[in-house]
Amino acid sequence: MHFSTLLSFAALASYALACSSCGGAASRLHKREEEGGEGPAFSYLGLTGPVDWNQFDGSAACGNGKTQSPINVVSTMKISAIGDSGEYADIGATGFNFTNTGHTVEVFYKGQRATLDGVDYELQRFHFHTPSEHRLDNEWFPMEVHFVHQGVSDPTKLAVVGLFIDTNEKDVSDPMMARLATYLQSIDKPGETVVATHVPLDGVRTGITNAKKFTYPGSLTTPPCTEGVTWYVSNTILDVSVKDYKVFKKVLGYNSRTLQADPGKQNVVEFAAQFLPSVQGRTQSKKERRAAALKRFTN
């Protein structure tokens, strides 16, 4: 049983105020995208939230890019080619680092191969968002997991596979979700890391190899909002129990970027910025009217 999370967004003028420095597109991953690296002090709220991400070094694409993510995925979109595979091995006894980056919780599980639309990729890591960043036919989900890949022959190629995560009538969790939830109390503060072992990935393999995946050209969903990312959003939905969902939500809080325009359309921040002069003009006009009224009153 799926449910939609109701969200409210800032007024259009808030977007406008964020676009005072729309510049050239970003072309690199941020240091946050490397294990142990630190990125900009961005957040999901206020003056360091999504409408102001273009203020960070190398992140101009957040405010002027034309293929930004996430978007509303519709079931009539292009789907990936038959023959995709993501046969990731379960995480075994050796384990991999599971880190609270301050923006998400991320498993740095490297070396697993995936083939998407005939291109060979290598998995770099996977991380979680609450609520989901993408929509599916305008429906939000409680969570979303992103598997980030780089091209094998061309490391500049980036591909991300997204899977929605939802509660269910049986109130059970996918084995990966259940296992990772047991580690979260050990990494409930930014910067903390634990080695995650014995993590089953059956549901993920199904969501990549045997499922329909909607594909579109997009970007990273955090600064620097690098474009040239090929997105694959799976129609396989992973289960999470209410208990495990609350554990994730308690640690993650709200870490979802607002929806962006469809590929090729004007950036939402750039679009809103065109209204900024009129907002400023109305404010100035009000000040002038008040001053005139005050002058008449005092005279």
C-alpha positions, 0 to 999 in steps of 0.5 A: 500500500503506497502513500504520497507525502504532502509537501509545500514549497517556498513561494516563487519569489524565494526562487527568484532571490536565489538566482543573483549569481547564475553562471556557467555549468558545473562539470565535475563531481564535488569532493563530497562525492569521494569517500571521506571528502567534505563538500560545501555547507549546503542544506535543505533549508533556508539560505543554504537550501536548494534555491541558493545552491548556485552560491557554492563554488562550481555549482552554478548549474544548480541555478541555470542548468537545463537538465536538472534532477529530480523530476516528475517521472511519467510512465510514458517516458522512454525506458531503458534497453532490454538486457540491462544488468546489475548483478551486484554481489551481496555485501559480505563479511569484509563489509564497506563503510556506511557513513553519515555525510551530514547530507545523507547516509551512504554506503561506499560499495565500489567495484560492482559492475552494471550494464545500462543501455549497453554501457558498462559502469562500475558502482561507486556508492549508494545513498538515501533520501527522505522523502523521495526526490523523484515523483512517479506520475506525481506520486511521492514515496517515503524514501528513495535510494540512489546507486551512483555509477561511473563508466568503466571505459569512460569515467566521465560518464555518470549513471544513477539508478533510483529505486523508490522505497515505500511502506506496505500492508505486511509491514516488512522491510526489504532485507537490505533496508532491515540490515542497514537500519540496524546500523543507523544508531551507530551513525546518527551524527554527521561524520560517523562511520561504521563498517556494514557487513552481510547486507543482502541486495536481492531487491536491488538486483531485481530493480535493475536487471528485471525491472522497467526503468525510466531514463532521462538526461539529468544531473546530480541532485546535490551541489555541484548539480553536475549535468550529463548524468543518465538517470534510470528510475526503476518501477520496482519499489523496495519495501520498508517497515514503518519501524525501519522507516522511522529509524531512517527518517530520524537520522536523515531528516528532510534531505530531498531537493525540490522538483526541477523542470523537465529536461531542456526547459528553463531552470526553475531558479532562472525562471523565477529570477525574471520576476525579481525586478517587479518584486523589488519595484513593488516594494520600493513603490510601497515605501514611497507611498508610505513616505508620501503619506507620512509627509502629508500627515506631518504637514 
